[in-house]
């Protein structure tokens, strides 16, 4: 009985190997060259890929083979975004992201050590954010942070060894994109009026919001200061641009040069978003004592509003 089972296992193994060999072996219906299959002899990969499986008929097949000729510096028949995309993607994008995630936190560490944390009396508090504000903010913020983190994992995928972890990050990136696309729109509609620029925002920028000084004096700002407004527009409009360019790259419903342009835009906007996200986290968690609680329970200390949002404080008292 044992010999029979052993024979059966060997027989099944042989069948499996034989089947695999036939499946992946040369297909006589496909043109061959030097003993190997070369689908591009006639029409590129179209000869091997069924029409229903082609993600982008403008790229796969014959057009793909022609497009490959434009990849790389000094490649034959180079044109369009081929060379600049290859140069930046292969040599500079990961370096720039690396510089940002190292130097920006170091700059804020220096600020924290020299200027220190701003502290205010939180005895009397004023409600500034509703429950709806808080809910929408976090439903947009959590996937947004996940997008940045997983995006960086993919940028440094080769340094991290690739594999399952990077593929998992890619999948999370796609899911987080959908969630942010929904709540990002709600957040935009919720706060875009408050984030419109005002004349006193220029004054805020001239003194960098008072963050370079240890003095406590009224800062020209409304409910959102100029820095928060800048972050809002980059987060929403920039985030929507990232969603669109990411969709182009994921679904590949365009020609190769358009996809390269989308990839370039995705990275350039990504530089700004990563730098400002680190800034936003530093300001909310470290630069101002207790600032994070305002978007958790909706309340902000009266003194903090009076100093850091002086125009908004006047509006509250006038109401």
C-alpha angles and dihedrals in degrees: 000000000000091000090051092052090047091051091048092052092049091047092051091048091053091049091050093050091046092049092048091049092052092046095051098030127103115300109217090207090064119075113256135201129193090352095306133096115256109181090181090068087088113010110348120250090336087092091061103032120069114231090245090056097050109107092197123010089195090063108028122072124014094351089053092056090050092046092053088063089069095055118108137017116304091003117156117275091005116179143144120019094334099105099037091047093049092047097048096038094047101041116012116029097070091043092053092047089049092052092049096051090049106037100039094056089043090054091052091046087057090049092050092050096046105033100020132200121320111236127197138181107264096186098111115039133194124204109240103160128050125221088256090054091051094046095049093043094055094040087057097036099052097054089040092058089044089053092053094047096045090043090056090048089057092045090054094034095122091049089051092053097253115238131108097339093058092044089051089052089051091053093047088048090057095047093046089051091061093048093047092047089059101042094034089064091048091050091049092052091044099053110016093102092052089047096055111119119258131193093253090059087076089058089050091053092048091060095032089240092297091284092126091061134064092212122112107224131136113281120210103246140121126215086308121032123224092266093052090047091052090051091048093056094044091046095049107031092030090045092051090050088052091051092051096045090044091052090052091052095043099046094030094213095158143056122286096259093051089051090051090050090050091050091051092049091047091056098042093050087044091060091057094043095050093048094048094043090058088048092050092050092048093050094047098043108027114012096060122035111240095358092129091061091067091071092041102051098011096240131115129189114260093230091051091052092046092052105033099030103030097158091049089050090055090050091052093050093045093052 
